[in-house]
């Protein structure tokens, strides 16, 4: 179990990452980046456009890019998790929705392919429905489809 200092440190890092993400996505951050480039360009003649002058901007941009990759990924992970939780809540709350889809992001690629095939079948069944606004879970659609199929067989017999 984590102690209080570890939790506070994690919370501090999370707050810093959130603030950094918000700031780097701001207009002020873009203006600051453009200003750095303009200052670097203006100093070119002073340093005779030397290799060291070029190395300074290359090193700085490489470091910033390296750190931003992790910052952006962290923000995407957090946003994706929040979206998944909201979608899980909607699926869980909707009557007739397939509960198979709760936490679907945790399934393997093969399991996701199987579900994709089921939804393709559902879309094909929905195209044959007379009422465009009707929507069904996979299970309900399969049961309805099987019922219709059995009824046609009985009528033809």
N, C-alpha and C positions, 0 to 999 in steps of 0.2 A: 504494500500500500504506500502511496506517495505521502510524504510529509508536507506540512503547510508551506515551507519555503519552496519546495519543488512546484507546488500548485501555484504559488504567487509568481514564481519565475515564469512558468508556462503561461499564466494569465498576462504577465507583463509583455512577454514575447508576442502573444496573440494580439494584444492591444497595439503594440508597435507595428506589427505586420499589417493590421487593419488600417492604422493611420498612414503608414507608408503607401499602401495600396490606394487609399483615397487621395493622398497628396499627389502621387505620381500620375494619377489619372486626371489631374486638374489642369486648367488653363495656365495657372501660375507655373506649374512644373514644366509645361511645354515651353513657355516663355523663357524660363530659366535655362532650359536645355539649348534653345536657340541662342540665348545670350552667351553661353559658354562657347558655343561653336563660333560665334562672331568675334568674341574676344580672342579665341585661339587663332582665327584667321588674321585678325589685326596684328597679332604678335609675330606672324610669319616673317615679315620683312626685318623685324628687330633681330630675330634668331636666324636670319638668312635661310629660312625654309630648310633648316638642317634635319638630319636624321633624328636627332634627339627631340626636336620640335614635333615631328611627325609621331615619334614613339609615345610622347606624352598623351596625345589624343587617342591613339590606338589602344594604349594600356587602359586609360580611363574608360573608354567606351566598352572595352572587353570586360572590365570588372563590373561596370554597371549592368551590362547585358547579362552576365553570369548571375548576378544577384537577382535581377528582375525575373529571370526564368523561374526561379524558385518562388518568388513572391507572387507571380501571376498564377503558377500552378496551385499554390496554397489557396489563393482567392477562388480559383475555379473549383477546387475540391470542396471548399466550404459552400459555395453557391450550388454546386451539383447536389450535395447532400441535402441542403435546404429544399431544393426543388423536389428531390426524391421523397423527402418526408411529406411535403405538401401533396404530392401525387398519391402517396400511400394513404394519406388521410382521406382523400377524395374517393379512391377505390374502395377503401374500407367502409365509407359512409354510404356509398351509392347502392341502393337495393338493385340486385340483378347484375352488378358488376362482378367480374371474375376475381375472386380473392387470390388466384394464382399470380396475379400481377403485383401483389404487395411484395415489396423488396425484390422485384424482378431483376434489378441491377446486380444482385448477388449470384445469379445463375451463371452457369458456364456458357461459353459460346454455342456449344451444341444444343443446350437446353433453350437458349434464346432463338436459335434457328427453328427448333421444333415449334415454339410458340409463334414465331413469325409465319410459319406454314399454316398453323391453326387460324391466325388472323387473316391470312390470305383467303382461306376457305370461308371464313365469316364474311369477308368483303364480297366474295362471289355469291354467297347466299343472300346477302343484303341487296345485291343488284337485282335479284329475282323477286324481291318483295314488292308488293303493289304500293305500299305506303312508304315514301322516301324517309319520313321522319322516324321510323321504327328503328330501334337499336337494341341489341341483345348481347348477353355475355356469350362466351364460347359454348358453355354447357347448355344454355337455353337455346341457342341457335342450333346446336347439334340435335338436341331433343326434338325441337320443332321440325327440323329437317327430316329426322328419322320418322316422326309421327306422320308427316305428309307422305313420305315414301311408302310406309306401311299402308296408309289409307288408299293410295293409288294401286298398290298390289292387290288389296282386297277388292277394290272396284273392278279391276281387270280380271279377277278370278271368277 
